[in-house]
Amino acid sequence: MERKLFSESWHRVAAQKIRLRPSVRVRKQFFRGELWYVANDLYGDQFFRFRPEAWDFIARLDGTQTVDEVWQQCLDARGGNAPGQTEAIQILSSLYQSNLIVSDFPADVAQLFERQKKRHAREWKARLFGIFFLRIPLFDPDAFLTRTMPFLRPLFSVPGVLAWLLLVGSAIGVVVSNWEQLFSGRQGVLDPANLPLLLVAFVIAKLVHEFGHGYAVKRFGGEVHVMGITFLVFTPIPYVDATAAWAFRERWKRVFVGASGMLVELILAAIATFIWASTGPGLLNAWCYNLMVVASVSTILFNINPLLKFDGYYILSDLTDTPNLQPRGMKQLGHWVERYAFGGKHSQSPATSRADSIWLGSFGVASWLFRLYITYVIIMFVADRYLGLGFLAAVLTIVGLFVIPLFKGVKFLFTEPRIERVRTRAYAVTVLTLGALFILLAVVPAPRYFRAPGVLFAENAEFLTVRGRGVVESRGMIGQTVEAGQVLMRLSNPELAMQRQRLEAEAAELAHMERVQLARAGIGADVLRQRRAALDLRIIELQEEEAAMEIRAPIGGAYASIQPAENYQRWLARGETIGEIVSEGDWLFYAIVPQKHSNLLFNQELRSATVRFPGSAGALVEPTAWSIVPGQQEYLPSPALGWRGMGPVQVRDDDPDGVRTVEPFFLVISKLPDTASVLRHSRVGVVRFRVANEPYAFQWYRALRQAVQKRFMF
Amino acid sequence: MEKPGIEAGMAGREGRHKFIPPRSEALRTEIRPVDPVPAGLDGLWHDCAGAWESRRSRSQRLWAKALELEALCRQSEAWHEHEFKEAMRTHRARIKRLGARWGAGVEAAMPCLVEAARRTLHLRAYPTQIMGALAISEGALVEMATGEGKTLTIALAAAAAGWSGKPCHVITANDYLAQRDAADFSRFYQLCGLGVASVRAEMTPPERRMTYQAGVVYCTGKELVADYLRDQIALGPYSDAHRRAMIYLLGRHYSGQGAVLRGLHTAIVDEVDNQLIDEAATPLIISRHAENEAMKTACIAADRCAAGLLPGEHYAVNEREKEITINEAGRKLIAEWCEDKTGLLNAQDWVMDLVQQSLQARHFFLRDKQYVMIDGKVVIVDEYTGRLMPGRSWRLGLHQAVEAKEATEVSEPSETLARLSFQNFYRYFNHLAGISGTARESWREFWRIYGISLVEVPHYKPNIREDAPLRLFYSEDAKWAAVVEEIDQQHRRGRPILVGTRSVDASERLGRLLQGRGMVYTILNAVRHEQEAEIVLRAGDLQTITIATNMAGRGTDIRLGPGAANCGGLHVILTEGHESARIDRQLKGRAARQGSPGSSVVFVAFSDELIQRFLGPIRKRMLKFWLSKRLPGGATLLKLGFKIAQRKAEKKGRRQRFMLLKQDQDITKNLIGAKAKSTARSEAF
């Protein structure tokens, strides 16, 4: 940066006698090994940090000498390191803006009011556009915290930390030893019946969390003056204002304050764990279970993410010694654009080194992308839940996140004096970028696909059904290729033979009796004959059944056995399926095309298709032909596709087979070549059809319209 | 009637302050809250409002009213003396009651005022003048052609403003005009029961205080702003009227020396575009010379250091933005240079700053263009009026750098005591109105910054000036040859000729060329300005050739000499386009005043500074290629290039002025002791 020794505005401050307000405390702090001075006004809750050179100038301002005299002294003492007049004015003006200095010259009261008014307006604007993160300050907890601090002080000490380790450690032990049980109760957490319990657990955990922050700040001598409620996507959560931690000199204290909420919550989780483990099933047990989950897993997952402004963000910015991480990250991005894309030479990087700038920039990108994503998620969620109100809030958020920055960007482009010299280039770069984007998205046709889940069937497949009854004798074969008529399995049923022998004996007896009757004038021989004929039939049956003890392959092909090992020595009843033989031949993939793609399905030519199967990444199978079954279907070809079969298609609750879908669909049957090794009968996969190319913008617009239609039923 | 307000209040030693009700004093001297210049969407809305305000129907309404009033005025000519006095008393009392809203009473009082002018000055106001006065009373930007009697128009409105009891200032282009107008109209004001006075540069503070007590004060903008700033310095922390009132109420007294102004309320600005636009590019600074030996030696040393740097190798020169960028090699050289120095010169950053300033002085501050040397002293030449500005100096360090460059004695650096941009100052007035022959082009800027909208007054006599089409040339030599040829031709016809040049240099060069042709001419420029009034007086005579650097804003009419009208009147030649089309028109407007004949022609060359500086590099190269290959359509393209360059220059100037205003406002907002409502009230320590 160019440093200017003289400023044309110097006369406005030169003769003033300025000093810091008595309520301002200044501390040394090291940020990334560099010395900074952090000033903090105890009344105004304002923070300001400056470099040692600037502090040298400020420290000399004692209210008895004029600014000009002080500046001369600095110049004499430090020469080139002293702030120039321009810098001195900047320092003074920032201090004045933060209400940290007083002058012998009367300050403009109207100006102060104006500033306050502006700040309020800004706060309201932030609230309005950040309505999903609405904060409402309620009361000042400082007195309460001070009074109760003595009771909790032992917690924030070395023995306290040891006790914490012990407690949390043993709780983890308990969790590990109850691992099985832990997961058996897993569904209980989301059970509607447990929701009120969950809510109570949640509120308690968050209160404990926030008081954790509060007490941590207190412990290190800070003050906590604001406590209130954040409405996080309309869900009330308590919060405390822990900004006092910024003034802590040691980094670990600041980090500790940031983490204290989670640490304290873990105590709660530990206690809940003990109670849960030592009680039998019941209300208390369930509640403790909820509390345990809320206060440990969910809070850590929620808070550790540094891309949103929760605990993790503050911990990260303290760990990396970059206060105001997120705004500086965005500023860094702006700097890059201004410096390298527009060629502006007056842009100032917020970073102190190259590594720092890369760090800030990448954080800026990550947090921005994540904010886009989270906003999308929130809006979709809210749109589902709270139709009218949510829609309004979503509009506000979109305005805050896109429209206002866009407006500011345009304003920057047209009026920013810093890029005055390079404005033509800035226009050109912007127009070219937008133009390139436009062409890429709205003009260049992009491949267009739609996907549909489906199930694979072999065209020639036969189930192997047991026709006899008996105990499995052979261990059977798995996955072998068999020929037609080959014996696959033997059953033994000695009873069968004995039964046959008994019937044969009976038949012999009847034959004998018949002969006797014939000898006695033949009365009643007819009856006997008929009985014998019946017996013979029965015997033939038994013989056939005996023959069926040898299970033979009806067709040639691959033999897939169901539970071959477990069947060994097991009794099989007639009609049981023990496997399937899949013969060589065509494969058919039955794709379930949802209604939203019906337009593409019927009005566009399906150019090509690929089928993939989960678990076989990279293995693509291209169908050779496909046909669309005209007419809507309601029954899935396989229950594996339905929700009950853990498949992707929603099925009706009242269908015990789990094949009747909620929404009608279209069936597309594609023929797959028998080349790939991934083809398995009944395997569930996804087919991707490619249709005529279309620019991305149109595709997205269609997708958005469909989403809106589906959600709002327009 | 006039109560000496501030003066009495502060002249406590005379014990008069007890009789002054503090509240009224506070109210009169109070500066109105200045709203920030609308920007963004507000600005757009504001612009729309401006377009509505400047609509034609408003001018038509005023014109119809003026015609009506003129008929009334004719009736009032028959008034008996006591009738006239009675009418005047009534209207005066009414306007006095209206106070700050005095404009509302002007229409009714107009016959009275016109009659007063007729009876004292024997001037019967034209309907155009009446219309102008009405527009002024509405607080408008009035466009009225030169020579149509702007002075009377102003006087009519100023008298009404004076009746309101609020301070009324008529801002003129220079001291001479202020004095002349005040003297010319003193009988008129006297009849109206008002005191009139004019401020001159050489007046002492007590004299000034007396002068400002008058009901209507004629002065230049510079004097008024300077007096205002000096008042602020004198009043110190008590510059705020309410604070002063509070001190009175507490019965205490403060050690202020006393202000000379009695408040700001109405300002009627003559040649308003010159005052509020051209002059507004630089702020007014009150400074004093302070001993600073270290500074002086540092500037001289930096100049030596700068002499060792080579353009292109050690630094880059940006002609368009007038900027110097020192590169790596230059930095290294300066760092080496600093090593064996002591004190301030050992600090590389500061030396760099000073060297940069020296380089700026070397490249952009040229002798006989930006300044002239008189008796070994650097005297600044005003870029717009071409006048010498003795006693003025550039910003801290720059002036010293120029002096060091000229190897003359380096003067003591001046220490700024107070600074105020004209833009901000004129925004303090409750009632601002301006009048000019060339206001139309910049009405948007006037509306945006000062909130005054345009009213175009029709010509009383139709304008018959013939504007010849642009004469275009590739090289400067060809252009000058054509200029001489043109002068020769017109001169043979006997017409008086006025040649406008942009620099002292150019005027002298043209002089030499004419001398070579054996023509007699007069030069009016920064160096030869002693007989200005006489030269101007004779510029309209037959066969007179006058070469003048920028005449705009001098407020002087060139009256045609006897017989000149028969030859075709005054012929104005512009040897270069100015950085604003408005100034070109102003200069052209010197010809054909009040329906007399006249003509004008503009000469433009590709090598003119305007095109070279403001046409973008790509356009410039293309144009150069086109012209050097003598391809068809070159003239059209050059004309287009000229227009573009001029528009760009205008835009740059506009931006600069906005920046200055914004800077002023930002500083006010950000620094302690500065006022939100009125920037300047805390200009002093």
Interface residues (C-beta under 8 A of the other chain):
Chain A: E2 R3 K4 L5 F6 E8 S9 W10 H11 R12 V13 A14 A15 Q16 I18 L75 G79 G80 N81 A82 G84 I89 L92 S93 Y96 Q97 I101 S103 F105 P106 A107 D108 A110 Q111 E114 K411 T415 P417 E420 R421 T424
Chain B: A39 G40 P237 D240 R243 E321 G343 L344 N346 A347 Q348 D349 W350 M352 D353 L354 R395 L396 G397 E415 T416 L417 A418 R419 G616 R655 M659 I667 K669 N670 L671 I672 G673 A674 K675 A676 K677 S682 E683 F685
